[in-house]
Amino acid sequence: MDVFNKYLSHVSSSVSQTVSQLSGVLPGNPVTREYDCLTHVASAGPGSVWKIYRGVKRSTKQEASIFVFEKRNLDRWNKGDKELILETLRYGVQQLTKIRHPQVLTVQHSLEESRESIAFATEPVFASLANVLGETTNMPQPIAEGVAFLHNDVKLLHKNICPESIVINASGVWKIFGLDFCIHNTKPPNQVADYPFHEYSPLIPNVCHPNISYTAPECILDHLHSPASDMFSLGMLMYALYSNNKQSLIPVKDIQQYKQVVGQLKNLAICKLQSIPEQLRENVKLLLNVTPGVRPDANQFSKIPYFDDVGIKTLTYLDSLLQWDNLQKSQFYKGLPEALTKLPHRVKLQRVLACLIRDLNHPSMVPFILPSIFDISQDCTKEEYKAHILPHLKPLMKLMEPIQILLIMLQRMELLLKLTPADDIQLHVLPMLYRGLDADSPQIHELCLSVLPTFAGLLDHANVKNSLLPRIKRLCLTTSTLSVRVNCLLCVGKLLENLDKWLVLDEVLPFLPQIPSREPAVLMGILGIYKIALRHKKLGISKEIIATRVLPFLIPLCIENGLTLAQFGAVTALVKEMFQLVETEHRTKLEQLNSIKDEEKSLAAAMPNVTHAIQPVELSTAFAGLGLDSVVESKIPSQANTINIARKQPVQALQNRSIIEPQKISGQSKPQPKDLTMSLLDDFIGSQSTAKHCPPTPPVIKNFSQVNATVPSQATFPNYSSLVSTQPNNLYQHFNSPSWNSPSLQVFNKQQPSSDWSTFETLSYSNVSVNTMLSTSQNTLSPNNNSHPILSKSDLLDFLN
């Protein structure tokens, strides 16, 4: 893997500059009409002259590789060499296009030529062996099979088996390439094969003849070749794969140098092959023998014990899967997980996985394939899993038949959660679990319930409330399998700490009493949920819910006969704990309420008995500037003589009222006493005035009964008694004085005897008659008047005028 990683980071600089678009490399080449090119990934062919680009076919979106040779690279040769090189490359591609074999590179689009380049398209290629030389585990055998196919079936000599002629496709399969120098048999099929020989010429460019470092000695020394010549090249390739410097045993640059060192092969010591695995060492030595007849052929070499390996056989069987029926495939897939342990991760990911994916279209084969896919996923990074495996698993998560698919998915759920991105878990994995809860299999139910708590951190409120909890509750209430019901309760208990408090109170706790089962295991599951909800700091059950919902359900459970002593103790302990919580909290609340009530009583007892009153009106200043200063001050009684109507003696206070004696007022020839309304007004003002601002009380009539003798009949004032008797509150609100609501007003509720008020008709104060004053008062205090204004300065002036 280190060599591959090094290759991926440095291959562009080691072969040529990276080109990102095919249009920039192939201007005018017809290949651009059908393929889009992405990046430059590798090189191959004689002298690594072919640039390999990763491409996509436009019509089918199928991945491919684009091999490109740019003609500008021929500028360093003369015209004749240019044509020879182009002809050699054309010939190799034409021969490759004619051959179809699993170990021969498949051409998807034949060679196209333009003024600037020649190009063709093949199956997806990872790199050539020359690019990634060093990763060689279990790889030689497929190449040997390909060589055997060329020799026996096609009757063709490759003549240039070397790292540049081996490519590795996207699935990790090594394939033969570089048929630029191949030779066909010229004899009929029933005769000994004959392969014409073309002599090497030092005058032609190196690109136009095979790699001399991998060429058999007879080709250079004796000017002949045979299938054994390709086997020598195969042996030299295997040596290069395992050697420390990744080079041929006789690295040379030209024919003359080759003739000088080829003699070393005649006395090849086994110590020079120490880098080759011991089981393979003797066979490689035979392949490198200078005598062609000693070398094993391709069929013999592919059957040596070194290749009798589980991993190698697995790869061979995978290449033959398309020829098998479903029964044979199922038997092979059952043993595949054990064989995968013998293969490196890159081979499993690129080679094995591609073969497994082909059969995922058959649902009946999926249960046999899934275990191997998950075994490959274990060694994948998240990026590898997301790119190579997850796209093929998503459709399988929607399958409910056969049921084994869902079972395998649930069994490997930990691995799925580890590698699958969070968004894909929400979109694909969770819906699969919901479908499992809706299935009819108790085994599926138990597996779903056991893995759901691992999703706790990925669940949002909407999913839990609308999808998950309703399914768990329905399953718990309807299932006839005890283990499923217990697992439902265990699942809810594990999910509680990740749920919202109100979701627990509204959705979880109310359904527990509805469970139609009283088995001890079920009761212990219910008990566990109550304990978590009670003790978890984020949740907590209020005393109201405990007292009204939980305890009425738990207390009858204490007398269940099926409980063991330990279970009975657990139930009673929880009941006691809950009752103690209710007692403690409610006692604290009651103590606080009683303390508040005691404080209120103490505060009320300490409050003084205050009579509410309106702020005193300073009449001495209120009438300033109106020309009434001398009149008002002479009429305001002093505070010492002001009648303060007390609530305990209202009638007496009213009876002590006296009518002011007539006084002379400037401008009038006849003194007049105050009428009743003005007398009441004086009482109101007097009760609000202070002693220092009130003048002495004028002379009064000594007996209140004198008033009754002179009160006019009700006929004269038909509405007055009804107003006074039925609307005392209006008077209170009108004058805005607490004293008007005192029992002293009861005197107005009595029917006054019919009396003649004509005596008072002539009496007026400030030129206002009694009838006019009473009429004004009646209108002001009318029940139909909904507003009750407080007496203002203008109101007092109206009375005075």
Buried (B, 14 or more C-beta within 10 A) or exposed (E): EEBBEEBBEEBBEEBBEEBEEBEEBBEEBEBBEBBBBBEBBBBBBBBBBBBBBBBBBEEEEEBBBBBBBBBEBBEEBEEEBBEBBBEBBBBBBBBBBEBEBBBBBBBBBEBBBBEBBBBBBBBBBBBBBBBBBBBBEBBBBBBBBBBBBBBBEBBBBBBBBBBBBBBBBBBBBBBBBBBBBBBEBEEEEEEEBEBEBEEBEEEBBEBBBBBBBBBBBBBBEEEEBBBBBBBBBBBBBBBBBBBEEBBBBBBBEEBEBBEEEBEEBEEBEEEBBEEBEEEBBBBBBBBBBBEBEEBBBBEBBBEBEBBEBBBBBBBBBBBEBEEEEEEEBBEBBEEBBEBBEBBBBBBBBBBBBBBBBEBBEEEEBBBBBBBBBBBBBBBBEEEBBBEBBBEBBBEBBEBEEEBEBBBBBBBBBEBBBEBBEEEBBBEBBBBBBBBBBBBEEBBBBBBBBBBBBEBBEBBEEEBBBEBBBBBBBBBBBEBEEEBBBBBBBBBBBBBBBBBBBEBBBEBBBEBBEEBEBBBBBBBBBBBBBBBBBBEBEEBBBEBEBBBEBBBEEBBEBEEBEEBEEEBBEBBBEBBEBBBEBBEEBEEEEEEEEEEEEEEEEEEEEEEEEEEEEBEBBEBBEBBEEEEBBEBBBEBBBBBEBBBEBBEEBBEEBBBEBBBBEBBEBEEBEEEBBBBBBBBBBBBBBBBBBEEEBBBEBBEBBEEBEEBEEBBBBBEBBEBBBEBBBEBBEBBBBBBBBBBBBBBBBEBBEEEBEEBEBEBBBEBBBBEBBBBEBBBBBBEBBEEEEEEBEEBEEEBBBEBBE
